[in-house]
Amino acid sequence: MSKKKIGYDDAYSLKTPEDSIKLYKKWAQAYDKDFALSSNYLSPAKICSFFNKHARNTDTPILDVGAGTGLVGECLNKTGNKKIIGIDISPEMLEQAKLKGCYSSLVSANVTKKIPLKNNSVGAVVSAGTFTHGHVGPDAFDELLRITKPGGLFVLSINSKVFVKGGFQEKFSRIKNSISVPIFNEFKAHGNNKDENFSKIKIFASIFRKK
């Protein structure tokens, strides 16, 4: 009997990081095909596009938060080899990312805890699909700011449904003295596909720099 493909409920009904670990352990090998491709997942390419638009030569190395199977890293390297560190809570997903050969290093860690990287060691932070339901909340910003160099670029996707309810709007207000004025660009997480639920998912690309 064939395995059921990842659907809307699987991807967007997670409640806790533990739920994420269980899902991605199960679906790591099939994620790109059964979810990203079949749902016309646009977020990685959108985040790459915003990064390329705003990046400077000094924005390196790049930390890909919630790197998963490496969709963002793969996209970033299309415009030239970059030094990218991938971090994700799922070792199984990182194994798939490793196969793409687009990361200089991979770190299996929970970004809601202390991140095993030194202060001011990262030049930029990118993320697609991580700041959403049952994944990572705004409190992770504190650690990400700690490990990022002054002036470092952030390009993060935040699910619009958790932006206010999940505390991201309040967090931006609290850290306003530590970052530049954020730029927010709304886009659809998914292109046209058979499941109309995916078409309703809206994302805020949140772009700012650490002061």
Phi and psi in degrees as GROMACS dihedral restraints (atoms count N, CA, C in turn):
[ dihedral_restraints ]
;  ai    aj    ak    al  type     phi  dphi    fc
    3     4     5     6     1   -76.5    20    10
    4     5     6     7     1   151.8    20    10
    6     7     8     9     1   -76.6    20    10
    7     8     9    10     1   144.8    20    10
    9    10    11    12     1   -69.6    20    10
   10    11    12    13     1   137.0    20    10
   12    13    14    15     1   -70.9    20    10
   13    14    15    16     1   155.3    20    10
   15    16    17    18     1   -63.7    20    10
   16    17    18    19     1   129.6    20    10
   18    19    20    21     1  -118.4    20    10
   19    20    21    22     1  -173.6    20    10
   21    22    23    24     1   -57.5    20    10
   22    23    24    25     1   -47.4    20    10
   24    25    26    27     1   -62.7    20    10
   25    26    27    28     1   -37.3    20    10
   27    28    29    30     1   -63.7    20    10
   28    29    30    31     1   -46.7    20    10
   30    31    32    33     1   -77.8    20    10
   31    32    33    34     1   -32.9    20    10
   33    34    35    36     1  -119.3    20    10
   34    35    36    37     1    13.1    20    10
   36    37    38    39     1  -117.1    20    10
   37    38    39    40     1    14.6    20    10
   39    40    41    42     1   -68.0    20    10
   40    41    42    43     1   145.1    20    10
   42    43    44    45     1  -110.2    20    10
   43    44    45    46     1   -32.7    20    10
   45    46    47    48     1  -137.4    20    10
   46    47    48    49     1   163.5    20    10
   48    49    50    51     1   -57.9    20    10
   49    50    51    52     1   -31.8    20    10
   51    52    53    54     1   -64.2    20    10
   52    53    54    55     1   -38.1    20    10
   54    55    56    57     1   -61.0    20    10
   55    56    57    58     1   -39.5    20    10
   57    58    59    60     1   -63.7    20    10
   58    59    60    61     1   -44.8    20    10
   60    61    62    63     1   -58.4    20    10
   61    62    63    64     1   -45.2    20    10
   63    64    65    66     1   -64.3    20    10
   64    65    66    67     1   -43.7    20    10
   66    67    68    69     1   -64.3    20    10
   67    68    69    70     1   -48.6    20    10
   69    70    71    72     1   -75.0    20    10
   70    71    72    73     1   -24.9    20    10
   72    73    74    75     1   -65.0    20    10
   73    74    75    76     1   -37.4    20    10
   75    76    77    78     1   -75.5    20    10
   76    77    78    79     1   -35.5    20    10
   78    79    80    81     1  -110.8    20    10
   79    80    81    82     1     4.1    20    10
   81    82    83    84     1   -52.2    20    10
   82    83    84    85     1   -49.3    20    10
   84    85    86    87     1   -67.8    20    10
   85    86    87    88     1   -27.5    20    10
   87    88    89    90     1  -104.8    20    10
   88    89    90    91     1     2.0    20    10
   90    91    92    93     1   -57.9    20    10
   91    92    93    94     1   -49.8    20    10
   93    94    95    96     1   -59.4    20    10
   94    95    96    97     1   -42.8    20    10
   96    97    98    99     1   -80.7    20    10
   97    98    99   100     1   -48.9    20    10
   99   100   101   102     1   -79.4    20    10
  100   101   102   103     1   -21.9    20    10
  102   103   104   105     1  -116.4    20    10
  103   104   105   106     1   -63.1    20    10
  105   106   107   108     1   -59.6    20    10
  106   107   108   109     1   -48.2    20    10
  108   109   110   111     1   -74.3    20    10
  109   110   111   112     1   -47.8    20    10
  111   112   113   114     1   -68.8    20    10
  112   113   114   115     1   -27.4    20    10
  114   115   116   117     1   -97.1    20    10
  115   116   117   118     1     3.9    20    10
  117   118   119   120     1    54.8    20    10
  118   119   120   121     1    55.2    20    10
  120   121   122   123     1   -72.3    20    10
  121   122   123   124     1   115.6    20    10
  123   124   125   126     1  -100.0    20    10
  124   125   126   127     1   -17.4    20    10
  126   127   128   129     1   -55.2    20    10
  127   128   129   130     1   -46.1    20    10
  129   130   131   132     1   -57.1    20    10
  130   131   132   133     1   -45.8    20    10
  132   133   134   135     1   -66.5    20    10
  133   134   135   136     1   -36.7    20    10
  135   136   137   138     1   -65.1    20    10
  136   137   138   139     1   -44.6    20    10
  138   139   140   141     1   -64.2    20    10
  139   140   141   142     1   -40.9    20    10
  141   142   143   144     1   -59.9    20    10
  142   143   144   145     1   -42.7    20    10
  144   145   146   147     1   -62.8    20    10
  145   146   147   148     1   -44.7    20    10
  147   148   149   150     1   -66.0    20    10
  148   149   150   151     1   -38.2    20    10
  150   151   152   153     1   -62.1    20    10
  151   152   153   154     1   -48.8    20    10
  153   154   155   156     1   -61.5    20    10
  154   155   156   157     1   -30.6    20    10
  156   157   158   159     1   -71.7    20    10
  157   158   159   160     1   -37.2    20    10
  159   160   161   162     1  -105.3    20    10
  160   161   162   163     1    -9.9    20    10
  162   163   164   165     1   -72.4    20    10
  163   164   165   166     1   151.0    20    10
  165   166   167   168     1  -115.9    20    10
  166   167   168   169     1   166.9    20    10
  168   169   170   171     1   -62.3    20    10
  169   170   171   172     1   -24.4    20    10
  171   172   173   174     1   -81.5    20    10
  172   173   174   175     1    -8.2    20    10
  174   175   176   177     1   -81.7    20    10
  175   176   177   178     1    66.3    20    10
  177   178   179   180     1  -153.0    20    10
  178   179   180   181     1   148.1    20    10
  180   181   182   183     1   -70.5    20    10
  181   182   183   184     1   162.1    20    10
  183   184   185   186     1   -99.7    20    10
  184   185   186   187     1   129.1    20    10
  186   187   188   189     1   -98.7    20    10
  187   188   189   190     1   121.4    20    10
  189   190   191   192     1   -97.7    20    10
  190   191   192   193     1   104.8    20    10
  192   193   194   195     1   -85.0    20    10
  193   194   195   196     1   125.8    20    10
  195   196   197   198     1    70.4    20    10
  196   197   198   199     1    46.3    20    10
  198   199   200   201     1   -59.5    20    10
  199   200   201   202     1   -28.4    20    10
  201   202   203   204     1    57.3    20    10
  202   203   204   205     1  -128.6    20    10
  204   205   206   207     1   -85.9    20    10
  205   206   207   208     1     4.4    20    10
  207   208   209   210     1    93.0    20    10
  208   209   210   211     1    23.6    20    10
  210   211   212   213     1   -64.6    20    10
  211   212   213   214     1   -39.7    20    10
  213   214   215   216     1   -71.7    20    10
  214   215   216   217     1   -45.6    20    10
  216   217   218   219     1   -59.3    20    10
  217   218   219   220     1   -40.5    20    10
  219   220   221   222     1   -62.3    20    10
  220   221   222   223     1   -41.6    20    10
  222   223   224   225     1   -68.7    20    10
  223   224   225   226     1   -43.6    20    10
  225   226   227   228     1   -60.7    20    10
  226   227   228   229     1   -36.0    20    10
  228   229   230   231     1   -76.8    20    10
  229   230   231   232     1    -6.6    20    10
  231   232   233   234     1   -68.1    20    10
  232   233   234   235     1   -23.4    20    10
  234   235   236   237     1  -102.0    20    10
  235   236   237   238     1    23.6    20    10
  237   238   239   240     1   118.4    20    10
  238   239   240   241     1   147.0    20    10
  240   241   242   243     1   -61.6    20    10
  241   242   243   244     1   130.1    20    10
  243   244   245   246     1  -126.0    20    10
  244   245   246   247     1   154.9    20    10
  246   247   248   249     1   -85.5    20    10
  247   248   249   250     1   108.1    20    10
  249   250   251   252     1  -124.9    20    10
  250   251   252   253     1   130.2    20    10
  252   253   254   255     1  -103.6    20    10
  253   254   255   256     1   124.9    20    10
  255   256   257   258     1  -100.9    20    10
  256   257   258   259     1   132.0    20    10
  258   259   260   261     1  -128.9    20    10
  259   260   261   262     1   135.7    20    10
  261   262   263   264     1  -157.6    20    10
  262   263   264   265     1   152.2    20    10
  264   265   266   267     1   -77.2    20    10
  265   266   267   268     1   -16.9    20    10
  267   268   269   270     1  -104.7    20    10
  268   269   270   271     1   110.4    20    10
  270   271   272   273     1   -60.8    20    10
  271   272   273   274     1   -32.8    20    10
  273   274   275   276     1   -67.2    20    10
  274   275   276   277     1   -39.1    20    10
  276   277   278   279     1   -67.5    20    10
  277   278   279   280     1   -40.4    20    10
  279   280   281   282     1   -64.9    20    10
  280   281   282   283     1   -29.5    20    10
  282   283   284   285     1   -62.2    20    10
  283   284   285   286     1   -37.3    20    10
  285   286   287   288     1   -70.6    20    10
  286   287   288   289     1   -38.5    20    10
  288   289   290   291     1   -62.9    20    10
  289   290   291   292     1   -38.4    20    10
  291   292   293   294     1   -59.5    20    10
  292   293   294   295     1   -35.3    20    10
  294   295   296   297     1   -65.5    20    10
  295   296   297   298     1   -23.9    20    10
  297   298   299   300     1   -77.7    20    10
  298   299   300   301     1   -20.0    20    10
  300   301   302   303     1    66.3    20    10
  301   302   303   304     1    28.3    20    10
  303   304   305   306     1  -109.8    20    10
  304   305   306   307     1     4.6    20    10
  306   307   308   309     1  -115.4    20    10
  307   308   309   310     1   140.8    20    10
  309   310   311   312     1   -77.9    20    10
  310   311   312   313     1   -27.6    20    10
  312   313   314   315     1  -159.1    20    10
  313   314   315   316     1   157.3    20    10
  315   316   317   318     1  -129.7    20    10
  316   317   318   319     1   136.6    20    10
  318   319   320   321     1  -126.0    20    10
  319   320   321   322     1   122.7    20    10
  321   322   323   324     1   -92.1    20    10
  322   323   324   325     1   108.2    20    10
  324   325   326   327     1  -159.9    20    10
  325   326   327   328     1   158.2    20    10
  327   328   329   330     1   -93.7    20    10
  328   329   330   331     1   112.1    20    10
  330   331   332   333     1   -74.5    20    10
  331   332   333   334     1    -4.3    20    10
  333   334   335   336     1   -83.5    20    10
  334   335   336   337     1    -6.0    20    10
  336   337   338   339     1  -109.2    20    10
  337   338   339   340     1  -170.4    20    10
  339   340   341   342     1   -66.6    20    10
  340   341   342   343     1   125.8    20    10
  342   343   344   345     1   -82.5    20    10
  343   344   345   346     1   131.0    20    10
  345   346   347   348     1   -77.8    20    10
  346   347   348   349     1    55.4    20    10
  348   349   350   351     1  -134.3    20    10
  349   350   351   352     1   152.7    20    10
  351   352   353   354     1   -74.9    20    10
  352   353   354   355     1   158.5    20    10
  354   355   356   357     1   -56.6    20    10
  355   356   357   358     1   140.6    20    10
  357   358   359   360     1    52.6    20    10
  358   359   360   361     1    38.7    20    10
  360   361   362   363     1  -105.8    20    10
  361   362   363   364     1    -9.0    20    10
  363   364   365   366     1  -114.1    20    10
  364   365   366   367     1   137.0    20    10
  366   367   368   369     1   -91.1    20    10
  367   368   369   370     1   -19.2    20    10
  369   370   371   372     1  -159.4    20    10
  370   371   372   373     1   154.6    20    10
  372   373   374   375     1  -129.1    20    10
  373   374   375   376     1   126.1    20    10
  375   376   377   378     1  -124.0    20    10
  376   377   378   379     1   156.2    20    10
  378   379   380   381     1  -164.5    20    10
  379   380   381   382     1   136.4    20    10
  381   382   383   384     1  -133.0    20    10
  382   383   384   385     1   122.6    20    10
  384   385   386   387     1    82.8    20    10
  385   386   387   388     1    12.9    20    10
  387   388   389   390     1  -103.8    20    10
  388   389   390   391     1   -37.0    20    10
  390   391   392   393     1   -90.1    20    10
  391   392   393   394     1    82.8    20    10
  393   394   395   396     1  -156.0    20    10
  394   395   396   397     1  -168.4    20    10
  396   397   398   399     1   -58.2    20    10
  397   398   399   400     1   126.9    20    10
  399   400   401   402     1    64.9    20    10
  400   401   402   403     1    18.1    20    10
  402   403   404   405     1  -114.1    20    10
  403   404   405   406     1   -98.9    20    10
  405   406   407   408     1  -124.1    20    10
  406   407   408   409     1   133.4    20    10
  408   409   410   411     1   -97.1    20    10
  409   410   411   412     1  -177.7    20    10
  411   412   413   414     1   -69.8    20    10
  412   413   414   415     1   -18.2    20    10
  414   415   416   417     1   -62.9    20    10
  415   416   417   418     1   -21.4    20    10
  417   418   419   420     1   -66.1    20    10
  418   419   420   421     1   -18.4    20    10
  420   421   422   423     1   -58.1    20    10
  421   422   423   424     1   -34.3    20    10
  423   424   425   426     1   -61.6    20    10
  424   425   426   427     1   -45.6    20    10
  426   427   428   429     1   -69.0    20    10
  427   428   429   430     1   -38.3    20    10
  429   430   431   432     1   -65.4    20    10
  430   431   432   433     1   -37.5    20    10
  432   433   434   435     1   -68.3    20    10
  433   434   435   436     1   -37.2    20    10
  435   436   437   438     1   -59.6    20    10
  436   437   438   439     1   -42.9    20    10
  438   439   440   441     1   -86.9    20    10
  439   440   441   442     1    -4.8    20    10
  441   442   443   444     1   -96.8    20    10
  442   443   444   445     1   139.6    20    10
  444   445   446   447     1   -66.1    20    10
  445   446   447   448     1   150.2    20    10
  447   448   449   450     1   -55.6    20    10
  448   449   450   451     1   133.0    20    10
  450   451   452   453     1    89.7    20    10
  451   452   453   454     1    -4.9    20    10
  453   454   455   456     1   -66.3    20    10
  454   455   456   457     1   144.5    20    10
  456   457   458   459     1   -88.9    20    10
  457   458   459   460     1   137.7    20    10
  459   460   461   462     1  -116.7    20    10
  460   461   462   463     1   130.3    20    10
  462   463   464   465     1  -134.1    20    10
  463   464   465   466     1   101.1    20    10
  465   466   467   468     1  -122.4    20    10
  466   467   468   469     1   139.7    20    10
  468   469   470   471     1   -92.6    20    10
  469   470   471   472     1   131.5    20    10
  471   472   473   474     1  -127.5    20    10
  472   473   474   475     1   123.7    20    10
  474   475   476   477     1   -60.1    20    10
  475   476   477   478     1   129.4    20    10
  477   478   479   480     1   -61.8    20    10
  478   479   480   481     1   -29.0    20    10
  480   481   482   483     1   -72.9    20    10
  481   482   483   484     1   -19.3    20    10
  483   484   485   486     1  -106.9    20    10
  484   485   486   487     1    -1.1    20    10
  486   487   488   489     1   -59.5    20    10
  487   488   489   490     1   -47.3    20    10
  489   490   491   492     1   -90.6    20    10
  490   491   492   493     1   -53.0    20    10
  492   493   494   495     1   -62.2    20    10
  493   494   495   496     1   -32.5    20    10
  495   496   497   498     1   -87.8    20    10
  496   497   498   499     1    -0.9    20    10
  498   499   500   501     1    92.1    20    10
  499   500   501   502     1     7.1    20    10
  501   502   503   504     1   -69.8    20    10
  502   503   504   505     1   -41.5    20    10
  504   505   506   507     1   -60.0    20    10
  505   506   507   508     1   -44.4    20    10
  507   508   509   510     1   -64.1    20    10
  508   509   510   511     1   -38.7    20    10
  510   511   512   513     1   -63.5    20    10
  511   512   513   514     1   -42.9    20    10
  513   514   515   516     1   -59.0    20    10
  514   515   516   517     1   -37.1    20    10
  516   517   518   519     1   -66.0    20    10
  517   518   519   520     1   -38.4    20    10
  519   520   521   522     1   -71.8    20    10
  520   521   522   523     1   -30.8    20    10
  522   523   524   525     1  -102.3    20    10
  523   524   525   526     1    14.1    20    10
  525   526   527   528     1   -58.8    20    10
  526   527   528   529     1   -27.6    20    10
  528   529   530   531     1   -80.9    20    10
  529   530   531   532     1    -9.2    20    10
  531   532   533   534     1  -103.0    20    10
  532   533   534   535     1    -7.6    20    10
  534   535   536   537     1  -135.6    20    10
  535   536   537   538     1   163.2    20    10
  537   538   539   540     1   -71.6    20    10
  538   539   540   541     1   167.5    20    10
  540   541   542   543     1   -63.6    20    10
  541   542   543   544     1   120.4    20    10
  543   544   545   546     1   -67.7    20    10
  544   545   546   547     1   147.9    20    10
  546   547   548   549     1  -104.9    20    10
  547   548   549   550     1   130.3    20    10
  549   550   551   552     1  -116.7    20    10
  550   551   552   553     1   126.1    20    10
  552   553   554   555     1  -122.7    20    10
  553   554   555   556     1   122.8    20    10
  555   556   557   558     1   -89.1    20    10
  556   557   558   559     1   138.7    20    10
  558   559   560   561     1  -151.0    20    10
  559   560   561   562     1   166.8    20    10
  561   562   563   564     1   -84.0    20    10
  562   563   564   565     1   134.5    20    10
  564   565   566   567     1   -69.0    20    10
  565   566   567   568     1   -27.3    20    10
  567   568   569   570     1  -132.7    20    10
  568   569   570   571     1   146.6    20    10
  570   571   572   573     1   -84.8    20    10
  571   572   573   574     1  -166.8    20    10
  573   574   575   576     1   -60.9    20    10
  574   575   576   577     1   134.2    20    10
  576   577   578   579     1  -157.9    20    10
  577   578   579   580     1   176.4    20    10
  579   580   581   582     1   -70.2    20    10
  580   581   582   583     1   -29.9    20    10
  582   583   584   585     1   -94.3    20    10
  583   584   585   586     1   107.8    20    10
  585   586   587   588     1   -65.3    20    10
  586   587   588   589     1   -19.3    20    10
  588   589   590   591     1   -60.4    20    10
  589   590   591   592     1   -37.0    20    10
  591   592   593   594     1   -63.3    20    10
  592   593   594   595     1   -33.8    20    10
  594   595   596   597     1   -67.9    20    10
  595   596   597   598     1   -16.0    20    10
  597   598   599   600     1   -88.0    20    10
  598   599   600   601     1   -10.6    20    10
  600   601   602   603     1   -76.1    20    10
  601   602   603   604     1   119.4    20    10
  603   604   605   606     1  -109.7    20    10
  604   605   606   607     1   146.0    20    10
  606   607   608   609     1  -126.3    20    10
  607   608   609   610     1   143.0    20    10
  609   610   611   612     1  -101.6    20    10
  610   611   612   613     1   115.5    20    10
  612   613   614   615     1   -77.5    20    10
  613   614   615   616     1   118.9    20    10
  615   616   617   618     1  -109.2    20    10
  616   617   618   619     1   115.8    20    10
  618   619   620   621     1  -122.1    20    10
  619   620   621   622     1   124.3    20    10
  621   622   623   624     1  -161.6    20    10
  622   623   624   625     1   172.9    20    10
  624   625   626   627     1  -125.3    20    10
  625   626   627   628     1   147.6    20    10
  627   628   629   630     1   -72.7    20    10
  628   629   630   631     1   135.4    20    10
